[in-house]
Amino acid sequence: MIRKTALALLLAAAGVNAHADTIVQWNFNSPTPDASTSTGTLNPAVGSGIASLLNTTGSFSSGDASGGSSDPATGDDSGWQTTSYATQGTGNKSKGVQFKFSTVGYTGIHFSYDLRHSNTSSRYEQVQYSLDGNTFKDFATFDGNSGDTWFNGRSVDFSSILGASNNANFAVRVVATFAPGTNSYAASSPSGTYGTAGTWRFDMATATAMPVPEPKNYAMFLAGIGLMGFMVRRRSR
């Protein structure tokens, strides 16, 4: 009981928050509901950041179709649709979308999104990250192995990346990539053929993280450790 009490005091002293904060989220819905999924916005619904096309063209379309994304909105649920992807065998990892946002004041960065693959879209998604907003590195690959289907909750954990935390220039890209071990794109539909008019439709692009403790909380944290050690020693006596 003493140890549990001491641990509670320790966590309280450190100001630990057991839940990550949403630092930015794009749901692509119209700020004022208009009952039209063909309209929307690239402005975040939560926080601040910039969503942009990467050598593709974009529009808005239904986030409810084909089983739907994880967006709780209905009827006015817009998704960000992208097309004009590279011709077969060219432009590997050059076309898709980019999300740029600040992680200043946060650590343990996670990024998630929902993505609908059309039948003729690229089956494979390459997630990349950047610490300066310009140079990107490959990090995770996802397999969209079914056409006309939403793959909800794609999740990437950047907490192991040195420099991802407390970074004003952090950015994430999701780009079309060749099938593993080949020099060509695979179609999402097993019976389909990849084409430049294939579409990826994004929804609920979200970055979450833990707040970095303020300096004064470190002192409180150390005091909590000291208190816990004192109580344990006292009990042992």
C-alpha positions, 0 to 999 in steps of 0.5 A: 500500500505504501509503495502504491501511495508513493507511486501515485504521489510520484506521478502527481509530482511529475505532472504525468498525463496518461493520455496523449494529446491530439496536436493536429487533426485533419478530417477534411470536412467543411467547417460549416456543415453543408450536407455535401461531401464534394466540398471540404477543407485542408485546414486542420479541425484541431491544431495547426499544420499544412496539408499539401499535394505532392505532384498529384491533383486533389478534390473532396469526396465521400468519407462514408462510401465503401464502408467508410472511414473512422470519421464519426461525422455522417452525411457531411463526411468528406475525404481528401481524394488524390489522383494523377499518379505516376505512369507505370514504372516511373516516379517511385515515391514521388507522388502522394500527400504531405502533412507538416506540423510542429511538435514543439512542446511534445514527445513520443510522436505518433501519426495515423490516417485512414486511406481508401484505395481504388481498384487501380490505385497503387497497392503500396504506401510508403510513409516518410518523415522529415526533421527539416521539412525538406529531406525525407526518409522512408519509415514504414510501408503499408499494403492496401491489398484490396480495391474500393476499400478503406484501410482505417487506423494506419498508425506510425510511431515516430517516438524512436526517431531522434529529433522528431520531438520538440521540432517546429519543422516535422513533416510526414509524407504518404507516397505511392511506391513500387511493389517490393522487389520490383520496378513497377506499381501493383494495383490494389485490386488483385484482379485489376491493373494499375493506372494513373487515374487510380485514387487514394482518399485520405481521412482523419489524418492525426498526430498525437504526442505526450507533452514535454514536462516543464522544467519545474516538473523535473524538480518535482519529479526528483522530489517524488523519487526521494519521497518514494525512497524514503517511504520504502526505507522507512517501511523496511526498518 
